Amino acid sequence: MKNIKRVLCLVLTLLMVASTVSVFAAFSDVPTTASYEKAVSALSQLGIIKGYDDGTFKPDNDVTRAEFTAMLMRTMGAGSIGSSSSADLPFSDVSDQNSDISWSIPNINTAYKNGIVNGYEDGTFLPDANISRAELAKVISAAKQFTSLADINFSDVSGDEWFVSDLRKCVAQGIIGGYEDGTFRPDDAVTREEAATMFQRAYKINSIGLLNFSDNDSISEWAKTSVTALVGAGVINGYEDGTFMPSAPITRAEVVKILDGIT
């Protein structure tokens, strides 16, 4: 019952914010006619997303590890509770002296201490890198606190990698799979159709939509149910030229719209 009340409160808050704030876009490069404008405005007012110092949001930029971590932590209500000092982090490339990423340090601290994100073997975090398939599997597994494990047999996953436990959990939930050639491709950047599929399955979004994109045939069969559900829920859209571009890396604006739809 407490979870239901929390979800209802979040939904009502988003509705109230969206209805009162989105007359004008919060950022100079987010027009009021954009399909994602209401989501950007609502999540901006809730403090879940932020723009750049020049007043822009840069909606078409690929979402980085630092940005995704910050948005997820804020969505979970843990956005600013972590330490703002990089001294509490073991990453050589995360410094509170670097104004480009210092804003994300409390979020990275919280996510790191809760086991939601990790760094790399060389001691870096690579905050400006794209989110990979392995990383999104870990983030969703940790955020949803999955416990069941499935057996996996991907030709490019030895079984000793840092993400294997979380990958096995996501496979057990039916959230992610491999490719026809037997690979998982853990380091590939997450595409639009992959992100749609993982979020739809993890958060059980089952709306009914209609795929009417000029490149419908480019959407993988395994992704069509999830893309249809997120389109029906208004969580993800196509482009002005009528395409969906399923294989394109997911962008900042697109992640914002998905997080707005699942909170």
Secondary structure, DSSP 8 states (H G I E B T S, - for coil): -HHHHHHHHHHHHHHHHHHHHTTS-SSTT--TTSTTHHHHHHHHHTTS----TTS---TTSB-BHHHHHHHHHHHTT-SS-S-S-GGGS--TT--TT-TTTGGGHHHHHHHHHTTS----TTS---TTSB-BHHHHHHHHHHHHT---------TT--S-STTHHHHHHHHHTTS----TTS---TTSB-BHHHHHHHHHHHTT---------TTGGGS-HHHHHHHHHHHHTTS----TTS---TTSB-BHHHHHHHHHHH-
